[in-house]
Amino acid sequence: MKTNANQTTSTIYYRPLKQWIEVTPEQKRDWERFVGATRKAKQRAGACCIPFKKSYKCDGLCDTCEFRCVPKDDPQHLSIDTEMENAYENGVSRTSFLADSRLTTEIDIDSLILNGLLTELQSSDPESYEILMAIADGLSERAGAERLQMPRNTFVYKRNQLLKRLKEKF
C-alpha cells in the first residue's frame, strides 16, 4: 500500500486562525493529550457540548468556543446591561433601547410587583421563599435540597407544590 505525503505530516487545527498547522508528531501527541484531557473534563462538568465529529476543532480554549454550554448547576446571571448589549449587537442602538419609556416603565412596574410578591412570600412562608430563591439561582434539585438541608425528593415535592400554587394564583 502506498503512503501519501498527507498521511505522514502531522497537523493540528488552530481555531483562531481557522487553519491547519504542521507540527512534529511529538508536538501533535502532546497537543492531543492536553486538548483531550481538557475537553473530557469540561464535558463531564457539562460545560462542553462539542459533537465527536467536530472534536478536531477543540483547542482547549473553552471561553471562546462555539460549542460551549452552560453547566446545569451554574447560576444564570441576568441583567439589563446584558440585554442592552445583546440588543446593541443585534442592531438596536442603546439610546433607542433606553428611550422607549414604555419599556422602562413596564420594567419598573414589574419590578415593584415582583418585589412586593417576594416580600409577602418571605413573610408568610419563608421556606417557599428559599425554594423560590434556589430556583431563581438556577440550582439543580440536588443543590437546592442541600442548600435548604432537606432530602431531594422533599425539595422536589415542595417546589412542585409552590409552582402549582403560583400558577393557580397568577
C-alpha positions in Angstrom: 0.0 0.0 0.0 1.3 3.5 -0.9 1.8 6.1 1.7 0.7 9.6 0.7 2.5 12.7 1.8 -0.5 13.9 3.7 -0.5 10.7 5.8 3.0 11.3 7.2 2.7 15.0 8.1 1.2 15.9 11.4 -1.2 18.8 11.6 -3.3 20.4 14.2 -6.3 22.8 13.6 -5.6 26.2 15.1 -9.1 27.8 15.7 -8.1 31.5 16.0 -6.5 31.4 12.5 -9.0 28.8 11.2 -6.3 26.8 9.5 -4.2 23.7 9.8 -0.6 24.0 11.1 2.1 21.5 10.5 3.8 20.2 13.7 6.1 17.4 14.7 4.5 14.1 15.7 5.6 14.7 19.4 4.0 18.1 19.4 0.8 16.7 18.0 0.7 13.9 20.6 1.3 16.4 23.4 -1.4 18.8 21.9 -4.0 16.0 21.6 -3.3 14.8 25.2 -3.8 18.3 26.6 -6.8 19.1 24.5 -8.4 15.7 25.0 -8.0 15.9 28.8 -9.4 19.5 28.9 -12.3 18.6 26.7 -13.3 15.5 28.6 -13.1 17.3 31.9 -15.3 20.1 30.5 -17.8 17.5 29.1 -18.0 15.7 32.4 -18.8 19.1 34.1 -21.4 19.8 31.4 -19.5 22.9 30.0 -18.7 21.4 26.6 -21.2 20.2 24.0 -18.9 19.6 21.1 -20.0 16.7 18.9 -17.5 13.9 18.3 -17.2 14.7 14.6 -16.2 18.3 15.4 -13.7 17.4 18.1 -10.8 18.2 15.8 -11.8 21.9 16.3 -11.3 21.7 20.0 -8.2 23.6 21.2 -8.9 23.7 25.0 -9.9 27.4 25.0 -13.4 26.9 26.2 -14.3 30.5 26.9 -14.4 31.4 23.3 -15.6 28.1 21.9 -18.8 28.0 19.8 -19.7 24.6 21.4 -19.5 25.9 25.0 -22.6 25.2 27.0 -23.6 26.4 30.5 -23.3 23.7 33.2 -26.6 22.7 34.9 -25.6 23.8 38.3 -24.2 27.2 37.1 -26.5 30.0 38.2 -27.8 32.1 35.4 -27.0 35.8 35.8 -29.4 38.1 34.0 -29.1 41.9 33.9 -30.5 44.8 32.0 -26.9 45.6 30.9 -26.5 42.2 29.3 -29.9 42.6 27.5 -28.8 46.0 26.3 -25.5 44.7 25.0 -27.4 41.9 23.1 -29.8 44.4 21.6 -26.9 46.6 20.6 -25.1 43.7 18.9 -28.4 42.9 17.0 -28.5 46.4 15.6 -30.6 48.3 18.1 -28.9 51.4 19.4 -28.5 51.9 23.2 -30.2 55.2 23.1 -33.3 53.9 21.3 -33.4 51.0 23.7 -33.4 53.3 26.7 -35.6 56.0 25.0 -38.5 53.6 24.9 -40.2 54.9 28.0 -42.9 52.2 27.8 -40.2 49.6 28.2 -38.6 51.2 31.2 -42.0 51.9 32.8 -43.1 48.3 32.3 -39.8 47.1 33.8 -40.2 49.4 36.8 -43.8 48.3 37.4 -42.9 44.6 37.1 -40.0 45.1 39.5 -42.3 46.7 42.1 -44.9 44.0 41.7 -42.2 41.2 41.9 -40.6 42.8 45.0 -44.0 43.1 46.7 -44.8 39.5 46.0 -41.4 38.3 47.2 -41.7 40.3 50.4 -45.2 38.9 51.0 -44.0 35.3 50.3 -40.9 35.7 52.6 -43.1 36.9 55.5 -45.9 34.4 55.0 -43.8 31.3 54.0 -40.1 31.6 54.5 -39.4 28.0 53.3 -41.2 28.6 50.0 -39.3 31.8 49.6 -36.0 29.9 50.0 -37.2 27.3 47.4 -38.0 30.1 45.0 -34.6 31.7 45.5 -32.9 28.3 44.8 -34.9 28.1 41.6 -34.0 31.7 40.7 -30.3 31.0 41.3 -30.5 28.2 38.8 -29.6 25.5 41.2 -30.3 21.8 40.4 -32.7 19.8 42.6 -29.8 18.3 44.5 -28.0 21.6 45.1 -31.3 23.3 46.1 -32.0 20.4 48.6 -28.5 20.7 50.0 -28.9 24.5 50.4 -32.2 24.0 52.3 -30.9 20.9 54.2 -33.7 18.6 53.2 -34.0 15.4 51.1 -34.0 15.9 47.4 -37.5 14.3 47.0 -38.9 16.6 49.6 -37.4 19.6 47.8 -38.8 18.5 44.5 -42.3 17.9 46.1 -42.3 21.3 47.8 -41.0 23.0 44.7 -43.8 21.5 42.5 -46.4 22.4 45.1 -45.1 26.0 45.2 -45.1 26.3 41.4 -48.6 24.8 41.2 -49.9 27.4 43.8 -48.2 30.3 41.9 -49.7 29.1 38.6 -53.2 29.0 40.1 -52.9 32.5 41.6 -51.2 34.1 38.6 
